[in-house]
Amino acid sequence: MMQFIRPALLATTILTASMTTAFADVRVVTSIKPVHSLVAAVMQGVGTPDLIVEGAGSPHTYALKPSQAKQLQEADLVFWMSHDLEAFLEKSIDGIATKAVSVPLMESRGLMTLGFREGGAFDDHGHDEHDDHDEHDKDDDHDHEKHDDHDEHDHGEVDPHVWLDPENAKAMVHEIEEALAKADPANAATYESNAEAVMAKLDSLVAEIDSELQPVKGRGYIVFHDAYQYFENRFGVSAIGSITVSPEVLPGAERISDLQEKVRSLDATCVFSEPQFEPKLVATVTENTNARTGVLDPLGAAIDKGPNLYFTLIRNMASSLKNCLLGSG
């Protein structure tokens, strides 16, 4: 009987060893949860990427932990968005991730980008000039070089929240698949198959959300943080203004009065904050107005990380908009 078991055990050992090797071929680090989600979806069946900015952490102000510096040091690939979103990461990639290929997804071919909205009812982002619309179609021979500073691509005037348009997510998935396949050719077929499945799911998501938001198209709302125009542009909804408020600093009485007047003058149905804002601050800003309040979460702060996070994030945003604008939920 042992004569039959031993070959089986040997085969199992060989299979296990080969699977372990496949899983260890590439070490991947990602910056924010939406990026992690798309990378995790493309890597399903091969491995799991590491995530730097967990929970409700802000990529604008994040500080690396020692354990995360070690992850970068050991990384083969680092997927992130851009200097404008994750400035803390740029120097870390150059100084710590010495063997890693940097993949800034703002460089994805076919990505549609928009300039910051300013003037009128939109608060100034501190930029001098912005194009209303900038279509980025990258060269077909685009490649990732190790530690490329990307000085030739100045995204300083571009809104970096591109992932909130699922069509942009498709461009990012294509870039992710290519980078993974190049770094780990043994699993290229799996990456390609996974990427195709994710893109099909993204197509279905666009149709689903477009249908869900039909009843609220044309209804006005204000956002604390003007991060949503990619979502709005894709699905035909639109904020009528923004109020720039720091989640770390409670505005003074004069500023509160100005914000309340803005909400009243724009006759907004809803005012949307984000998870990091104290409910008391939101209530204060909308006091003595007719506006309802809601929360939009562009990073998936309250969602479990993983391949499904991106889809949950987009669905949650649609539900929050619809429920607040209709006065339900």
C-alpha positions in Angstrom: 0.0 0.0 0.0 2.9 2.3 0.8 4.1 1.8 -2.8 1.0 3.5 -4.0 1.0 6.2 -1.4 4.6 7.3 -1.9 4.2 8.3 -5.5 1.1 10.2 -4.6 2.8 12.0 -1.7 5.8 12.7 -4.0 3.4 14.2 -6.6 1.7 16.2 -4.0 5.0 17.5 -2.6 6.1 18.5 -6.1 2.8 20.2 -6.9 2.9 22.1 -3.6 6.4 23.2 -4.2 5.6 24.4 -7.7 2.5 26.2 -6.4 4.6 27.9 -3.7 7.2 28.9 -6.2 4.4 30.4 -8.4 3.0 32.3 -5.5 6.4 33.7 -4.5 7.5 34.8 -8.0 6.5 38.5 -7.6 6.0 40.7 -4.5 3.5 43.4 -5.1 2.8 46.5 -3.0 -0.1 48.9 -3.6 -0.9 52.4 -2.3 -4.6 52.9 -1.7 -7.6 50.6 -1.4 -9.1 51.1 -4.8 -5.7 50.3 -6.4 -5.2 47.3 -4.2 -8.7 46.0 -5.1 -8.0 46.1 -8.9 -4.5 44.6 -8.5 -5.9 41.9 -6.2 -8.6 41.1 -8.8 -6.0 40.6 -11.5 -3.8 38.5 -9.2 -6.5 36.1 -8.0 -5.2 32.6 -8.0 -1.6 33.7 -8.0 -1.0 35.9 -5.0 -2.2 38.8 -2.8 -0.7 42.3 -3.0 0.2 44.3 0.1 -1.7 47.5 0.9 -0.1 50.6 2.4 -2.9 53.1 3.2 -5.4 51.1 5.3 -8.7 52.2 6.7 -9.6 55.8 6.7 -6.0 57.0 6.2 -5.5 59.8 3.8 -2.9 59.4 1.0 -2.3 63.1 1.2 -0.9 63.0 4.7 0.1 59.4 5.3 3.4 58.4 7.0 5.0 55.0 6.3 5.2 52.5 9.1 8.5 50.5 9.5 6.7 47.3 8.4 5.5 49.0 5.3 9.0 50.3 4.5 10.1 46.7 4.7 7.4 45.7 2.2 8.6 48.3 -0.2 12.2 47.2 0.3 11.2 43.6 -0.7 8.8 44.7 -3.5 9.2 43.7 -7.2 6.3 46.0 -8.3 4.7 49.0 -6.7 1.3 50.1 -8.0 0.3 53.7 -7.0 -1.5 56.7 -8.6 0.7 59.7 -8.8 2.8 62.3 -6.9 -0.3 64.5 -6.6 -2.2 61.9 -4.6 0.5 60.0 -2.8 3.4 62.4 -2.5 4.6 60.5 0.6 5.3 57.4 -1.6 7.4 58.9 -4.4 10.6 59.4 -2.4 10.0 56.0 -0.6 9.8 54.2 -3.9 13.1 55.8 -5.1 14.9 55.5 -1.7 13.5 52.2 -0.3 12.0 50.1 -3.1 15.4 49.9 -4.8 14.6 46.8 -6.9 11.0 47.5 -7.6 9.3 48.6 -10.8 7.2 51.7 -10.1 3.8 51.6 -11.9 2.0 55.0 -11.5 -1.4 54.3 -12.8 -2.0 58.0 -13.7 0.2 57.0 -16.7 -2.2 54.3 -17.9 -2.8 54.3 -21.6 -6.3 55.4 -22.6 -7.0 57.1 -19.2 -9.5 60.0 -19.4 -8.5 62.9 -17.2 -10.2 66.1 -16.1 -8.8 69.4 -14.8 -9.9 70.6 -11.3 -13.2 72.5 -11.2 -12.7 76.1 -10.0 -14.6 79.3 -10.1 -18.3 79.8 -9.5 -19.4 77.7 -6.6 -16.3 75.5 -6.6 -13.7 76.4 -4.0 -10.1 77.0 -5.3 -7.8 74.0 -5.2 -4.8 76.3 -5.2 -3.9 75.8 -8.8 -3.5 78.6 -11.3 -4.7 77.1 -14.6 -6.7 74.0 -15.4 -7.9 72.5 -18.6 -11.6 71.6 -18.5 -11.0 68.3 -20.1 -7.8 66.5 -21.1 -7.9 63.2 -22.9 -4.8 61.1 -22.2 -4.1 58.5 -24.8 -0.7 57.1 -24.1 1.7 55.7 -26.7 1.3 52.1 -27.6 5.0 51.4 -26.8 4.6 52.8 -23.3 6.8 50.9 -20.8 7.6 51.1 -17.1 11.2 51.9 -16.2 12.5 51.4 -12.7 12.4 54.6 -10.7 11.2 56.7 -13.5 10.5 60.2 -12.1 7.8 60.8 -14.8 8.9 64.5 -15.1 7.6 64.5 -18.6 4.1 63.9 -17.4 3.0 66.8 -15.2 -0.3 65.9 -13.5 -0.2 68.9 -11.2 -3.2 70.4 -12.9 -5.2 67.2 -13.2 -7.8 65.8 -10.7 -6.1 62.5 -9.6 -9.3 60.7 -8.5 -9.5 59.0 -11.9 -10.5 55.5 -10.5 -14.0 56.8 -9.7 -14.9 56.3 -13.4 -15.1 52.6 -14.1 -14.0 53.2 -17.7 -10.7 54.5 -16.2 -10.6 51.5 -14.0 -10.6 49.4 -17.1 -7.5 51.3 -18.4 -5.8 50.8 -15.1 -6.6 47.0 -15.1 -5.0 46.7 -18.5 -1.9 48.5 -17.2 -1.9 46.3 -14.1 -2.1 43.1 -16.2 0.7 44.1 -18.5 3.0 45.0 -15.6 2.3 41.8 -13.7 2.8 39.7 -16.9 6.1 41.3 -17.6 7.3 40.8 -14.0 5.9 37.3 -13.7 5.7 35.7 -17.2 4.9 32.2 -15.7 1.5 33.5 -14.7 0.8 35.8 -17.6 -2.1 33.7 -18.9 -3.8 33.9 -15.5 -3.3 37.6 -15.3 -4.8 38.1 -18.7 -7.8 35.9 -18.0 -8.4 37.7 -14.7 -8.1 41.1 -16.3 -10.6 40.2 -19.0 -13.1 39.0 -16.3 -12.6 42.2 -14.3 -13.2 44.4 -17.4 -16.4 42.5 -18.2 -17.6 43.1 -14.6 -16.8 46.8 -14.9 -18.9 47.0 -18.1 -21.8 45.5 -16.2 -21.2 47.9 -13.3 -21.5 51.0 -15.6 -24.9 49.8 -16.9 -26.1 49.0 -13.4 -25.1 52.3 -11.8 -26.3 54.4 -14.8 -29.8 52.8 -14.3 -29.8 53.3 -10.6 -29.0 57.0 -10.8 -31.6 57.8 -13.4 -34.2 59.2 -10.9 -31.7 61.7 -9.4 -30.0 63.1 -12.5 -30.3 66.9 -12.4 -30.7 67.3 -8.7 -28.2 69.6 -7.0 -25.8 68.7 -4.2 -22.6 70.1 -2.6 -19.5 68.1 -1.6 -17.0 68.9 1.1 -14.2 67.6 -1.1 -14.5 68.0 -4.9 -13.2 64.5 -5.7 -16.2 63.0 -7.6 -16.3 64.6 -11.1 -15.1 61.4 -12.8 -18.0 59.5 -11.3 -20.4 62.4 -12.1 -19.1 62.7 -15.7 -19.6 59.0 -16.3 -23.1 58.7 -14.8 -24.6 62.1 -15.7 -24.9 63.5 -12.2 -23.2 66.7 -11.1 -22.3 68.6 -7.9 -23.3 72.3 -8.0 -20.5 73.4 -5.7 -17.9 72.4 -3.1 -16.8 73.7 0.3 -13.2 73.1 1.2 -13.0 72.1 4.8 -10.1 70.4 6.5 -11.2 67.3 8.5 -8.4 68.1 11.1 -9.4 71.7 11.8 -12.9 72.9 13.0 -13.7 76.1 11.0 -14.3 79.3 13.0 -17.6 81.0 13.4 -17.1 83.4 10.4 -16.2 80.5 8.1 -19.1 78.4 9.3 -21.5 81.3 8.6 -20.0 81.7 5.1 -20.4 77.9 4.4 -24.0 78.0 5.6 -24.8 80.9 3.3 -23.3 79.0 0.4 -25.4 75.9 1.1 -28.6 78.1 1.3 -27.7 80.2 -1.8 -27.1 77.2 -4.0 -30.4 75.6 -2.8 -28.6 72.2 -2.5 -30.7 69.1 -1.8 -27.8 67.4 -0.1 -24.4 68.1 1.3 -21.9 65.2 1.2 -18.9 64.8 3.5 -16.5 61.9 3.8 -15.8 59.3 6.5 -13.0 61.3 8.1 -15.2 64.3 8.9 -16.8 64.6 12.3 -20.7 64.3 12.1 -20.8 67.4 14.3 -19.0 69.5 11.7 -21.4 68.3 9.0 -24.4 69.1 11.1 -23.0 72.6 11.9 -22.4 73.4 8.3 -26.0 72.4 7.3 -27.6 74.0 10.4 -30.5 76.4 9.4 -30.5 75.1 5.9 -32.9 72.8 4.1 -30.1 70.4 3.0 -29.9 66.8 3.9 -26.6 65.2 4.7 -24.8 62.2 3.3 -21.4 60.6 3.1 -19.4 59.7 0.0 -16.3 57.5 0.4 -13.9 57.7 -2.6 -11.3 55.4 -1.0 -13.4 52.6 0.5 -12.4 53.5 4.1 -15.2 51.4 5.7 -15.0 48.5 3.1 -13.0 45.4 3.6 -10.0 45.3 1.3 -9.9 42.8 -1.5 -10.9 42.2 -5.2 -14.6 43.2 -4.5 -13.9 46.5 -2.8 -13.8 48.5 -6.0 -17.3 47.4 -7.0 -18.7 47.9 -3.5 -17.2 51.4 -3.4 -18.9 52.5 -6.6 -22.2 50.9 -5.6 -22.1 52.5 -2.2 -21.5 55.9 -3.8 -24.4 55.5 -6.1 -26.7 54.4 -3.2 -25.6 57.3 -1.0 -26.3 59.8 -3.7 -29.7 58.3 -4.6 -30.8 57.9 -1.0 -29.9 61.4 0.1 -31.2 63.1 -3.1 -34.5 61.3 -2.9 -34.8 61.7 0.9 -34.9 57.9 1.5 -32.7 55.3 3.2 
